[in-house]
Amino acid sequence: MIKSFLVYLVAFALLFVVSFFVHTAILNGGDYELRFDILPLYWFFSIISLILCGLFKVFSNIKKTAEQLGFIYLFTLVVKIAFFVIFFNNSILKLPNLTKTESLNLLIPFFIFLILEIYFITRLLGERNTNSINKKK
């Protein structure tokens, strides 16, 4: 299990560094003006996604929760968005008239880390299904 946590940590850290610097380079290379800093967005989404993957690894080893992981994941998406609203309500979401560019730059880190999060959780669910099929044989 520790190996999985280390894989998650390395993957999210690597994705954080690469995607943040690419995103920043694109913003600096173009003529884009944002009224907020994107670094806190990257920190928030990378940490939340890392925590969720770790929790799902733990939950997958608990018999009662292992069968409900798909439903729990849907709930965690709502919770993640709620935490985002709570943490960034005053700094970003209350800015008057967010432009399309600013809105897109809010969503980019969300989707980048969501893709990796879904990858790990899908693998986890697949492993769980494979193990349960093998146990029945």
N, C-alpha and C positions, 0 to 999 in steps of 0.2 A: 504494500500500500504506500509506503514511503517513496518508492520508485515512481509511482503514479503522481504523487504530489510534486516531486522534483521535476517530472516531465511537464506537468501543468505550469509550474513556476517558470521554468526555462522558456516554454513556448509563449506564455503570456508576456514575459519580459522581452523576449526577442521581437514579438509582434508589436509591443509598445514602442520600442526603440525605432524599429524600421518604419512603422506606419506614422509615428509622430514626426520623424525627420522628413519623410517624403511629403506628408501633409504640409508641414511648415515650409519646405522648399517650394512646393506648388503655390502656396499663399504668397511667399516672398517674391517668387518669379513672376507672378501675375500682378494684376492691378487690383487686388482684393483688399478691402478694408473691413475688418471685423471689430466690433465694439467690445469684444471679450477675448480672453486668452483661451486657447484650446488645450493647453497643458492640463488644467484641472479636469477637463472632460476625459482626457486620456487616462489620467490617474484613476478617476472614479470608475469608468467602465472596465478598465483592466483589473482593478482590485475586486470589484463586485463580481465580475465573471470568474476570476480565479477562486474566490470564496465559494461561489455556487458550484463550480466543478469539484472542489474539495468536499463540500457538503454532500454532493451527489455520490461521490466515491464512498463516503462514510455510510450514507443512506442505503447504498446498494448492498452493503454487507449486513444490514439489519433486515431480518426476514419480514417484519410487518410493513416496513416502508418500501422494500424492494419491489413489491408488486404494484405500487402506486407511483413510481417515479415519473412516469409520463404526465400524470395529472399534477403532481407536485411541481414539475417544471413549468407547466402553464401558469400556475399560481406565482412562481418566482419571477416570471416575466412582468407580471402586474406589479409585484413588490419592487422590482428593479426600477420600473418607471416611476413609481410613487416615491422611492428614495431620491431619484433624480430630481423630481419636482421639489421635494423638500430641500435638498442641498443647493439647488441652483435657482430657486424661485426668486430670491432677491437680486442675485448677481446677473443672471442672464434672462430668465423668463419674464421679468418685469420691464425689460428694455422696451421702449415704445417702438412699435412698427419694425419687427424683425424683418430684414430683407430676405429674399429667397436664398442669397448666398450665405447669409448667416444661419438660416434654418438648415440648409444643406450641411454646413460645417458642424452643426449640432448633431446631425444624424450620422455623419461619417464614422466617428469613433464608436458610436452605438452599434452600427452594423458590422464594423470590422471585428470587434470583440464578440459580438453575437455569433458570427460565423464560426470562430474558433470554439466558443462555448458549445454550440450545437454539435460541432464535430466530436468533441470529447464526450458529451453526454450521449450522443447517438452510439458511439463506440461502446460506452459503458452499458447502455441498454442492450446492444447487440451481444456483448459478452454475457450479460445476465441471461438473456434468452437462450444462448448457446449452452450455457452451463445447466440451465433448467431442463433443456431437451436431453442433454447427455445423462443427467441424473435419472430421468424417467426410463432410459433404456436399460 
